[in-house]
Each structure stands twice: as structure tokens, then as C-alpha cells.
Amino acid sequence: MLASLMSVSQTLLGYANVSYEYQGAQPWAWVEVIAEYDKHWIRDGWGNLICFEWIYSWGTYQCQCLVNGEWRTGQIDYTPWPWVAVSPDPAYAREYRPQPIPWIASGDVGYKSLTEWNSLQLDVTAGTKRNLMGTPVYG
């Protein structure tokens, strides 16, 4: 009897108790850095401070300089020659940069047919999902 049951092959129908992780939205945040001359700010020919609004290193990012306690962009001083009463060199800048993409647990999404499971595996291969798990269901 046992031998006859073992010789019967079963077909994989799908997976139950399926779960995975998927990528959430790309968060962005202001990141404070040490202000660098010719990257975050420059001085014009009259010594006036100019803070760049955009920087172009490893991508294009918004930028602001901390000047006299305020986050500023653009031309800060409008002092003609001689250079008197111009703002000090900024010590800090901030860049609006992308942050790591979060992985979000799906929880138990229930039963998935073999076709749906294969589609989820393609998503894992593409890198948009990970940690795909499920219990095989045979019939």
C-alpha cells in the first residue's frame, strides 16, 4: 500500500502563506556637510558671497549654505568695492540627497498560483523584491 502511494506523482499547483519584501519609495533628505569653496560657494570679484543652489557631483542636488544662522542660496552680499561688511565664509552646507530605499515586509499575502509565483521570482531576479517565501501546495 505504501509503495503504491509513493509511486503517485503530484503536481505543484502553487504556494500558500506567501510573503516577501518589496522596495518602498525613494526618500530624500537634507544632509549637512562641510562647506567647500567652489562646490557649495564662491566669492565674486568684489568679495561678495554666492551660495550655489545646485551642485553637480555624482548627480544633481539642491544645495544651501549656512550663513549667519540661515540656510541660504544665491548671492548673499551686494557690497561694492571695497570689501567691507561681507558675510563670512560658510562653514556648513546641506545637500538634498537620496537616502537608502527601504524594504517593506508584505506580510502573508496568501496563496499564489504557479504563474503568480513565477512572476514574483522574476521580480526577485530584477531586484524589486526579496526574501520570497511560501509553502508548496501539491495536487
Phi, psi and chi 1 to 4 in degrees:
 res  aa     phi    psi   chi1   chi2   chi3   chi4
   1 MET       -  -49.0  174.2   84.3  175.3      -
   2 LEU   -61.0  -40.3 -177.1   57.6      -      -
   3 ALA   -63.8  -36.5      -      -      -      -
   4 SER   -70.6  -32.8   65.7      -      -      -
   5 LEU   -69.7  -36.2  -72.3  175.2      -      -
   6 MET   -71.8  -25.6  -67.9  179.0   65.4      -
   7 SER   -81.3  -12.5   66.0      -      -      -
   8 VAL   -79.4  121.2  175.3      -      -      -
   9 SER   -89.2  143.0   64.1      -      -      -
  10 GLN  -110.3  150.6  -67.5 -171.4  -21.1      -
  11 THR   -99.9  137.0  -55.3      -      -      -
  12 LEU   -73.1  121.1  178.8   61.2      -      -
  13 LEU   -95.9  -35.3  -60.6  175.8      -      -
  14 GLY   172.1 -157.0      -      -      -      -
  15 TYR  -135.9  139.6  -69.9   83.1      -      -
  16 ALA  -106.8  164.1      -      -      -      -
  17 ASN    53.2   45.1  -55.5  -41.3      -      -
  18 VAL   -76.8  137.7  173.6      -      -      -
  19 SER  -148.1  160.2   65.4      -      -      -
  20 TYR  -165.1  177.4   50.7   84.2      -      -
  21 GLU  -117.0  142.6  -68.2  177.9  -24.0      -
  22 TYR  -126.9  159.9   61.2   92.9      -      -
  23 GLN   -79.7  135.2  -69.8 -179.1  -35.5      -
  24 GLY   -85.0 -170.6      -      -      -      -
  25 ALA   -73.4  149.8      -      -      -      -
  26 GLN   -70.7  110.6  173.4   78.9   63.0      -
  27 PRO   -81.6  150.4   27.8  -30.8      -      -
  28 TRP  -123.6  150.8  -72.9   68.8      -      -
  29 ALA  -154.3  155.7      -      -      -      -
  30 TRP   -75.8  130.5  -73.8  105.7      -      -
  31 VAL  -119.5  121.0  177.2      -      -      -
  32 GLU   -81.0  136.4  -68.9 -172.2   27.4      -
  33 VAL  -137.0  167.9  -63.8      -      -      -
  34 ILE   -71.1  128.7  -58.7  -62.7      -      -
  35 ALA   -68.5  132.1      -      -      -      -
  36 GLU  -115.0  133.4  -64.1  178.7   39.3      -
  37 TYR   -64.8  138.2  179.4   79.6      -      -
  38 ASP    73.8    1.1 -150.2   24.4      -      -
  39 LYS  -114.8  -48.6  178.4  179.6  178.6 -175.1
  40 HIS  -103.9  -27.8  -61.3  107.0      -      -
  41 TRP  -154.0  161.2   61.1  -83.9      -      -
  42 ILE  -146.5  176.6   58.6  169.7      -      -
  43 ARG  -119.5  141.1  -63.6 -112.8  178.6 -139.2
  44 ASP   -81.9 -175.2   66.6   10.1      -      -
  45 GLY   -63.3  -16.2      -      -      -      -
  46 TRP  -101.9    3.4  -67.9  -85.1      -      -
  47 GLY    88.6    3.7      -      -      -      -
  48 ASN   -71.8  140.2  -66.2  -49.5      -      -
  49 LEU   -79.5  132.8  177.0   63.9      -      -
  50 ILE  -128.1  121.2  -59.9  170.7      -      -
  51 CYS  -102.1  127.6  -66.0      -      -      -
  52 PHE   -69.3  143.1  -62.1  132.6      -      -
  53 GLU   -88.5  -25.2 -175.3  172.7   -2.4      -
  54 TRP  -131.9  141.9  -61.3   96.3      -      -
  55 ILE  -121.1  153.7   57.5  172.3      -      -
  56 TYR  -129.0   60.0  -54.0   96.4      -      -
  57 SER  -124.1  122.1   60.5      -      -      -
  58 TRP    56.9   37.4  -60.4   97.9      -      -
  59 GLY   123.7 -180.0      -      -      -      -
  60 THR  -112.2  121.2  -57.7      -      -      -
  61 TYR  -130.8  147.2  -55.9  110.8      -      -
  62 GLN   -68.8  151.8  -81.0 -174.1  -74.8      -
  63 CYS  -143.4  148.3  171.9      -      -      -
  64 GLN  -143.6  149.9  -63.0  176.5  -19.9      -
  65 CYS  -110.6  145.8  -65.3      -      -      -
  66 LEU   -87.6  108.4 -173.7   60.8      -      -
  67 VAL  -123.6  118.3 -179.5      -      -      -
  68 ASN    50.4   42.4  -62.3  -35.5      -      -
  69 GLY    83.2    4.0      -      -      -      -
  70 GLU  -124.4  145.3  -69.5 -177.5   42.3      -
  71 TRP   -83.1  118.9  -67.6  107.0      -      -
  72 ARG  -131.4  157.7  -53.0  -84.8  -53.5  -88.3
  73 THR  -136.9  165.4   61.0      -      -      -
  74 GLY    84.5 -165.9      -      -      -      -
  75 GLN   -78.1  122.5 -175.3  164.3  -12.5      -
  76 ILE   -89.4  -44.0  -52.3  -56.2      -      -
  77 ASP  -107.6  149.2  -57.4  -46.1      -      -
  78 TYR  -131.0   46.3  -64.8   91.5      -      -
  79 THR   -95.0  120.3  -56.1      -      -      -
  80 PRO   -74.9  172.4   27.5  -31.0      -      -
  81 TRP   -54.5  143.2  179.5  -92.0      -      -
  82 PRO   -80.4  164.8   31.2  -33.0      -      -
  83 TRP   -72.8   89.2  -54.6  -23.6      -      -
  84 VAL  -125.8  146.4  -68.3      -      -      -
  85 ALA    59.0   34.5      -      -      -      -
  86 VAL   -89.5  157.8  -66.7      -      -      -
  87 SER   -67.2  150.0  -61.4      -      -      -
  88 PRO   -70.6  160.8   26.4  -33.1      -      -
  89 ASP   -60.1  133.5  -66.9  -10.8      -      -
  90 PRO   -70.4  138.8   20.5  -26.7      -      -
  91 ALA   -89.7  -28.6      -      -      -      -
  92 TYR  -128.4  148.7  -62.4   98.2      -      -
  93 ALA  -132.3  168.2      -      -      -      -
  94 ARG  -136.6  144.9   65.9 -178.2 -176.9  177.4
  95 GLU  -121.8  137.4  -58.7  169.7   -1.1      -
  96 TYR   -88.8  102.2 -161.1   60.0      -      -
  97 ARG  -120.8  153.6  -65.6 -169.6  160.6  -92.3
  98 PRO   -69.4  146.1   23.3  -29.8      -      -
  99 GLN  -107.7  167.7  -58.7  -60.4  -57.6      -
 100 PRO   -57.2  139.7  -23.5   32.1      -      -
 101 ILE   -74.4  127.5  -62.1  173.5      -      -
 102 PRO   -76.7  148.9   28.7  -34.1      -      -
 103 TRP  -101.6  130.6  -72.0   97.7      -      -
 104 ILE  -115.4  129.2  -58.8  166.1      -      -
 105 ALA   -72.9  133.2      -      -      -      -
 106 SER   -77.1  -25.4   68.2      -      -      -
 107 GLY    77.0 -175.3      -      -      -      -
 108 ASP   -75.0  113.6 -175.9   -5.2      -      -
 109 VAL   -96.7    8.0  -65.1      -      -      -
 110 GLY    86.5 -146.8      -      -      -      -
 111 TYR   -88.1  139.4  174.9   81.9      -      -
 112 LYS  -127.9  132.7  -64.5  -66.4  176.7 -172.4
 113 SER   -67.0  169.3   68.7      -      -      -
 114 LEU   -61.0  -37.3 -159.7   50.8      -      -
 115 THR   -64.4  -45.0  -57.2      -      -      -
 116 GLU   -65.0  -39.4  -67.5  170.1  -43.6      -
 117 TRP   -61.8  -44.0  178.6  -94.5      -      -
 118 ASN   -63.5  -36.3  -69.8  -22.2      -      -
 119 SER   -64.5  -41.0  177.2      -      -      -
 120 LEU   -64.6  -37.9  -71.7  169.9      -      -
 121 GLN   -64.0  -36.5  -76.0 -175.6  -38.9      -
 122 LEU   -64.0  -37.5  -70.8  173.7      -      -
 123 ASP   -63.9  -38.6  -68.8  -18.8      -      -
 124 VAL   -64.0  -44.3  170.1      -      -      -
 125 THR   -62.2  -37.7  -57.9      -      -      -
 126 ALA   -73.8  -15.9      -      -      -      -
 127 GLY    93.0    6.3      -      -      -      -
 128 THR   -92.3  -11.7   58.9      -      -      -
 129 LYS  -137.0  161.2  -70.3 -174.1  175.0   57.3
 130 ARG  -153.9  170.5   67.8  179.7 -174.3 -177.6
 131 ASN    53.2   47.1  -64.6  -28.0      -      -
 132 LEU   -72.8  125.4  177.9   59.7      -      -
 133 MET  -137.1  151.0  -65.6 -179.9  -76.3      -
 134 GLY  -174.9  161.8      -      -      -      -
 135 THR   -99.9  121.5  -54.5      -      -      -
 136 PRO   -61.1  141.3  -16.6   26.1      -      -
 137 VAL  -119.5  120.5  175.3      -      -      -
 138 TYR  -108.0  153.8  -65.2   95.3      -      -
 139 GLY  -146.6      -      -      -      -      -
